[in-house]
Amino acid sequence: MKMVRRHAAFTLVELMIVVVCLATLAGLVIPYFADTSLDARVAATQNILRTTSTAIDLYRVRYTRPNYPSTVMGGWFQSGRVPANPMASDGSASGTVEVVNVANATNPSNRTIGSGVDPYWYNVANGVIRARVLPQDTSALTTTLYNRVNLIAASGGTSGVQTSGSVQISPGGD
């Protein structure tokens, strides 16, 4: 009797099981990296706001006391211009700043980046600088992201948040 020798190979079923396992793992991992990307953009925007707030306060102390500077100057940054807003994921939001002079205003009426809307908002009356965000699926999500980026307490106040200049900084860096 002659022995039939089988070649070592994977069956179709075994290959399908491996593909299903890899797809399941990818489905679990991809959302994690998507959230990490958003977290990185939020942190980058918060750092730009902190830097800008510090520069506004320094300029005010050195040159324009008791008033805030009339604009956000590109020369305050190493690149020589206001950085692009990282919240515009496609990089389309240049570093332009809408400058207003409205007493007691701490947020812009339009909080989203869009056509013809500057990615940053600065109020000369009180030195507040804010970053606008891209519109989200719902207005509630957009507001939540805006508040997170600009370090605003959920209630709209500053409860539990220390302030440094005009940008609210949470204890411990976040």
C-alpha positions in Angstrom: 0.0 0.0 0.0 1.3 3.3 -1.1 1.2 6.3 1.3 -0.2 9.5 -0.1 1.8 12.4 1.0 -0.1 15.6 1.8 1.6 19.0 1.2 1.6 21.3 4.2 -0.9 24.1 3.4 -3.7 26.0 5.1 -7.2 25.3 4.2 -9.7 27.9 3.1 -11.5 27.8 6.4 -8.3 28.4 8.4 -7.4 31.4 6.2 -10.9 32.8 6.6 -10.6 32.5 10.4 -7.4 34.4 10.3 -8.9 37.1 8.2 -11.9 37.5 10.5 -9.6 37.7 13.5 -7.5 40.4 11.9 -10.6 42.4 10.9 -11.9 42.2 14.4 -8.6 43.4 15.8 -8.5 46.3 13.3 -12.0 47.2 14.2 -11.0 47.5 17.9 -7.8 49.4 17.3 -8.7 51.9 14.6 -11.2 53.9 16.8 -8.4 54.1 19.5 -6.0 55.7 17.1 -8.8 58.1 15.8 -9.4 59.3 19.4 -5.7 59.7 19.9 -5.4 61.9 16.8 -8.2 64.1 18.1 -6.6 64.2 21.6 -3.3 65.3 20.0 -5.0 68.1 18.0 -6.9 69.3 21.1 -3.6 69.4 23.1 -1.8 71.2 20.3 -4.6 73.8 20.1 -4.6 74.2 23.9 -0.8 74.8 23.8 -1.2 77.5 21.1 -3.9 79.2 23.2 -1.7 79.1 26.3 1.3 80.5 24.4 -0.8 83.2 22.8 -2.4 84.1 26.2 1.0 84.4 27.8 2.2 86.6 24.9 -0.9 88.8 25.2 -0.3 89.2 28.9 3.5 89.9 28.4 2.8 92.5 25.7 0.2 94.1 27.9 2.5 94.4 30.9 5.4 95.7 28.8 3.8 98.1 26.3 0.0 98.7 26.6 -0.9 98.6 30.2 -3.7 98.7 31.2 -5.1 97.8 27.8 -4.7 94.6 25.9 -2.8 94.6 22.6 -5.0 95.6 19.6 -4.1 92.4 17.7 -2.4 89.0 18.0 1.0 89.4 16.4 2.7 86.8 14.3 6.1 88.0 15.7 5.1 86.4 19.1 5.7 83.0 17.5 8.9 81.3 16.4 7.6 80.9 12.8 6.9 84.7 12.6 3.1 84.1 12.1 0.1 82.9 14.1 0.1 79.1 13.9 -2.7 77.3 11.9 -5.5 76.0 14.0 -4.9 72.2 14.5 -8.6 71.7 14.9 -9.0 72.1 11.2 -8.0 68.5 10.5 -7.4 69.2 6.8 -5.0 72.0 7.6 -7.1 74.6 5.7 -7.5 77.0 8.7 -4.7 79.5 8.4 -3.5 81.4 11.5 -5.8 84.3 11.0 -7.5 85.9 14.0 -10.9 87.7 14.2 -10.3 90.7 16.5 -13.3 92.2 18.4 -13.7 94.7 21.1 -16.8 93.7 23.1 -16.9 94.3 26.9 -17.5 91.1 28.9 -17.6 88.8 25.8 -15.7 85.6 26.5 -16.8 83.5 23.5 -17.6 84.3 19.8 -21.1 83.9 18.6 -19.9 81.6 15.8 -17.7 78.9 17.4 -17.1 76.8 14.3 -14.5 77.0 11.5 -16.2 77.6 8.2 -15.9 79.5 4.9 -14.9 83.1 5.7 -14.6 82.5 9.4 -11.3 83.0 11.1 -10.0 80.0 13.1 -9.2 82.1 16.1 -11.2 84.8 18.0 -9.6 87.5 20.2 -11.4 90.1 22.3 -9.3 93.3 22.8 -11.6 94.4 25.6 -10.6 91.6 28.0 -7.7 89.7 26.3 -9.7 86.4 25.8 -8.4 84.3 22.9 -10.4 81.3 21.6 -10.0 78.6 19.0 -12.9 77.7 16.8 -13.6 74.0 15.9 -15.0 72.1 13.0 -18.7 71.4 13.1 -19.5 68.0 14.6 -22.5 65.7 14.0 -24.7 67.6 16.5 -24.5 71.0 18.0 -24.1 69.4 21.4 -21.0 67.6 20.2 -19.7 70.8 18.7 -20.2 72.7 21.9 -18.5 69.9 23.9 -15.5 69.9 21.6 -15.3 73.8 21.7 -15.4 73.8 25.5 -12.8 71.0 25.7 -10.4 72.8 23.3 -10.8 76.2 25.0 -10.7 74.7 28.6 -14.2 75.9 29.5 -16.1 74.1 32.2 -19.2 72.3 31.0 -21.5 74.8 32.7 -19.8 77.7 30.8 -18.2 79.0 34.0 -14.8 78.5 35.4 -15.7 76.3 38.3 -12.7 74.2 39.4 -10.5 75.8 36.8 -7.6 78.2 37.5 -7.0 81.0 35.1 -3.7 82.2 33.8 -4.1 85.4 31.8 -7.1 85.0 29.5 -7.0 81.3 28.8 -8.3 78.9 31.4 -5.8 76.3 32.5 -6.9 73.3 34.4 -4.8 72.1 37.4 -2.3 69.5 36.4 -2.2 70.5 32.7 -5.5 68.9 31.7 
